[in-house]
Amino acid sequence: MRMIWAAAAAAFAVNAQAANELKIGYLSTLSGPAGAIGVEVRDGFNLAIKMAGNKLGGLPTEVIFADDTLNPEMGKQLAERLLKRDRVNLMTGVIFSNVMLAAWPTIQEGKVFYIAPNSTPTRITGEGCNPYFVSASWPNEGHHEAAGHYAKSKGYKSMYLIAPNYPAGKDATTGFKRGFGGAISAEVYTKLNQLDYSAELAQIRAAKPAALYAFLPGGMGINFIKQFVAGGLSAEVPLVVPGFAADQDIIRAVGEPMLGIFDTSHWAVDLDNDANRKFVAAFEKEYKRIPSLFAEQGYTTALLIDAAVRSAKGRIEDVPAFHKALMAAPGRMKSPRGDFKMAHNGTPVQDYYLRVVAKDSQGRLVNKKIGTVVSGLGDFWAKDCKMK
Amino acid sequence: MSTILFLEQALNSLQFGLMLFLLAAGLTLVFGIMDMINLAHGSLYMIGAYLMAELVTQTGSFWVALPLALVATALVGAALEVSLLRTLYERDHLTQVLATFAIILIANEAVRMIWGPQSIMLNAPAGLTGPVQLPGGMQYASYRLAIIGVGVLVALVLYFLVTKTRVGMLVRAGASNREMAVAMGVNIRRLFTAVFALGAALCALAGAMLGPILAVQVGMGENILILAFVVIVIGGIGSIRGAFVGSLLVGLVDTMGRALLPIAFAKMFPPQVASNLGPALSSIMIYVLMAAVLFLRPQGLFPARG
């Protein structure tokens, strides 16, 4: 009898070495005005898994979805449920930085790796860096710093900044200011999920800025741009935005008034590489719409997990081995955004392009790449990360 | 602060206040005449916005969809009244709050089941998407001017309806003293259904007009409902004139506060603090205003009773 128990215990111990399936906890914002972003990322993620035959890294993959509705408290509770009740062995999905920061301590306690498809707060990648956190998207300040470089190259005398009052909003203004390096005429923070920008737009009109930089993702961006154009400001004030505020989810809702808006992004739909062409064609076929940069992020996240799990031979519980595999994964995969590297703090080092909203050959509104703003831009705060 | 900024903010507060009036008018009548606290009023606003968005997609025209949406929501309101709410008139306020709160939850879920959890887009009609040149060299969104126009028109129509028609007289009698009105032979059941349907139509109008500016999403009624209650407390329960004055006051305090306080604070605090403090304080000011009115005139500014 005791032999059977010993054998069972030994069997368990051996099994703890390699996972035989991937159970991914996907915590994201899938409803509300900001939910469109979560849906885009999820669709890109699911597409990659489907194209890989429902296996990542050769292991059968199950994805369990949870909707945090952009509520940090809910995000924390759902993370706990995914880890304790559903016993996931990998986590991903969080879109918004306030949810990310609230759920991160719980995820850390759960001792599973978290692969970020979107929000990559500087608080987690700088001094607070941790091997369990690896980002497949960009450091939070990346797009904004690139936009700052672009504004500098345009020679704007000063910039008026507007962003929502939450961690990523502050990362946005910090990153932009660093890239721009010039005078800032005003810094306005709006309430997260605020829908009516009449007061802020009136102030912008009265301030007559040289140019405006607005970071307002999802539904906030849709409303802001609609109201910006409706109030006649688009003719008076040049607008620069990060890629998030000008991509397909917003284009679909706003339409023609967006023509001519410049934005910076780590990816464009017309990037000239095979992986991108394959991704765009597959996405359009599956979902009958043009992918946005969010969809590319979800897709690349799945590819990253796939490459890392494959090279670690399924040993995702072996922390140093899997971490090493994740760090090396960009070199072992072909992402639609092209080649990129992973910095030691787990954030991508990649190129950022300048895009403009224009019509493609079929007359559809897309973001066309018109140049490279900065190459090989990494996370400024990586310098504070003491991990090796 | 420049004149242009002041003028633009004044127009913004007028626009917001008038939309709030549409909701408050229905709410105050229901509370005043039927003595019923109706939390589901915000849900009618949401249903109105969703129906409008759906009808615009079906018919392709904003102006065709608008009257249809109003009628449809009025029917929904009347159906709700006849079936559920009629049983609540005799009950105490707490029961009414609980029951109508349940309606909010049911309505939210129903909308989520029919239209999905994503917010749907409702765009301004073509022709009103751009700005209009105002005297003084200022540009203002033409759609917001249209909202102000509609709000003023509805206010005038309601004024006419309530003060100059027989139906309006019955409504005022019911608001003033329900038992006496019943004793005088007013068909109170039909009056109630009609008042409720009218309130629902007004909600739908507000929802449909505000839809292009705000997003049409599940739960959109809750926030504006709270403001509507503040308005009717300030204005006086049962009084449309009170609802009008109250909503303009609340619109003014809210918009001006949101706009001016951050500017004032920006001189004293860093931008992130100023941006947080401004809107927070302006929303507190609305409640301070309400508390002041309650302290000085507990029945509100223009009480319908007594």
Chai-1 contact restraints between the chains, C-beta under 6 A:
chainA,res_idxA,chainB,res_idxB,connection_type,confidence,min_distance_angstrom,max_distance_angstrom,comment,restraint_id
A,S31,B,P117,contact,1.0,0.0,6.0,A-B,restraint_1
A,P33,B,S119,contact,1.0,0.0,6.0,A-B,restraint_2
A,P33,B,A215,contact,1.0,0.0,6.0,A-B,restraint_3
A,P33,B,Q217,contact,1.0,0.0,6.0,A-B,restraint_4
A,G35,B,Q118,contact,1.0,0.0,6.0,A-B,restraint_5
A,N165,B,S275,contact,1.0,0.0,6.0,A-B,restraint_6
A,N165,B,N276,contact,1.0,0.0,6.0,A-B,restraint_7
A,E187,B,P271,contact,1.0,0.0,6.0,A-B,restraint_8
A,Y189,B,Q272,contact,1.0,0.0,6.0,A-B,restraint_9
A,Y189,B,S275,contact,1.0,0.0,6.0,A-B,restraint_10
A,K191,B,P279,contact,1.0,0.0,6.0,A-B,restraint_11
A,L195,B,L214,contact,1.0,0.0,6.0,A-B,restraint_12
A,L195,B,A215,contact,1.0,0.0,6.0,A-B,restraint_13
A,D196,B,I213,contact,1.0,0.0,6.0,A-B,restraint_14
A,S198,B,N12,contact,1.0,0.0,6.0,A-B,restraint_15
A,A199,B,R258,contact,1.0,0.0,6.0,A-B,restraint_16
A,A199,B,A259,contact,1.0,0.0,6.0,A-B,restraint_17
A,A202,B,L5,contact,1.0,0.0,6.0,A-B,restraint_18
A,A202,B,E8,contact,1.0,0.0,6.0,A-B,restraint_19
A,A202,B,Q9,contact,1.0,0.0,6.0,A-B,restraint_20
A,A206,B,S2,contact,1.0,0.0,6.0,A-B,restraint_21
A,A206,B,I4,contact,1.0,0.0,6.0,A-B,restraint_22
A,A206,B,L5,contact,1.0,0.0,6.0,A-B,restraint_23
A,G219,B,S119,contact,1.0,0.0,6.0,A-B,restraint_24
A,G219,B,A215,contact,1.0,0.0,6.0,A-B,restraint_25
A,A230,B,T129,contact,1.0,0.0,6.0,A-B,restraint_26
A,A230,B,A141,contact,1.0,0.0,6.0,A-B,restraint_27
A,A230,B,Y143,contact,1.0,0.0,6.0,A-B,restraint_28
A,G231,B,P131,contact,1.0,0.0,6.0,A-B,restraint_29
A,G231,B,A141,contact,1.0,0.0,6.0,A-B,restraint_30
A,G232,B,P131,contact,1.0,0.0,6.0,A-B,restraint_31
A,G232,B,Q139,contact,1.0,0.0,6.0,A-B,restraint_32
A,A253,B,M121,contact,1.0,0.0,6.0,A-B,restraint_33
